[in-house]
Amino acid sequence: MLLTFHKLHPTFVAEVGPIDLRQVHDRATLDEIRAGMDQYAILVFRDQAFTDPEQLAFAQRFNGLLHSNTGAAVLGKNRFGNEALADISNLDEKGEILKSQDRRRMYALGNRLWHTDASFQDPPGRYSMLSARIIPPAGADTEFADLGSAYDALDPQTKATIEGLRVHHSIAYSRQTLGFEFSREEEDKLQGAIHPLVRTNPRNGRRSLYLASHASRIIDWPVPEGRLLLRDLIEHATQPQFVYRHVWRPADLVIWDNRATMHRARPFNDAQDRRELRRVTTLDIETPVALAPQVAVD
Ligand SMILES: [Fe+2]
C-alpha cells in the first residue's frame, strides 16, 4: 500500500493516509508504518473507528507484546477488565464523571506533567497508541516534545556530561510532586526502574533524550544535583520549537514512540465534559516481529 506522510511539525509528527488500520495485516504495510515511526516518532491517523478488541489486535500486530503493569492498577482494577487497555477518561466504572476529589481523578491529573509512558517500569513502554472515542468541545489537547531534536540541539559539553548517565524513574515520585499520596502498600508495588538518559533507536541509530516527570534522580549523583540537571533538560526539551500540539478529533489514532518523545495532557472542563480515549502501549523489548502474537485479546 502506498501511504502518504504529511508533516504536521517542522521536525517530527506526520499524518498518514489513506488507510484503515483495522484492515492492515500484511507485513509490507506494517513495515511502512514502522519506518514512518522511525522517521517521524509520532504518526496521526484520522477516522480509525476502533473497537477495543480491534485496537488491542492492531497493537499486537504492529509491535508485539503489550504493557499491562500500569501505575493506575495499584489503585484498583480498570473498568474494562484488561489492564493492557488503559482507560484515559474522566469516567468511573458506571460511565459517570469522576468527582473532583476522587483519587482516580487526582491520580490521572499527573498525566498533565511531561512524561513518557511506563518509564517507571522495566521494560518500559515503546509505542503508545491512543484512540479517541469521545472528545470534549474545548481543551484536552495533547502536547508532544521531540526529544531527538532536543538531543541534537544540546551543546557538545552537555552531550559529554550526560553520556552514559542512568536515571531512576518512579511514578510514586512524579505523583508526589503534585501532592498525591500513595499508601505504603501501594508504594511497595511502585519501586520504579533505571534507564539510560540518552537512548538510541536500534533501527536507525537516532539518539534521543529519555526524560519524564517520573525521572527522580541520576544514579551515582547527589540527588539535588541530578534533579537540577533533569529539570534543565526538560526545560530545554519542551521549548516551543520542539513541541507539537495535537487537537483531537473523534476516531483519531495517534501512535508515538516513547523512546523519542515526551507528552502531556492539557486541561479541559472535566467536571462537566466527558472525555474518553483508550491507550494501548507495547513493551520496549526486542521481539522478532514475525513471532509477535497475531490474535486479538478480549
Ligand atoms: Fe501518557
Residues whose N, C-alpha, C, O or C-beta is under 5 A from the ligand:
A	BS01	LIG	D117
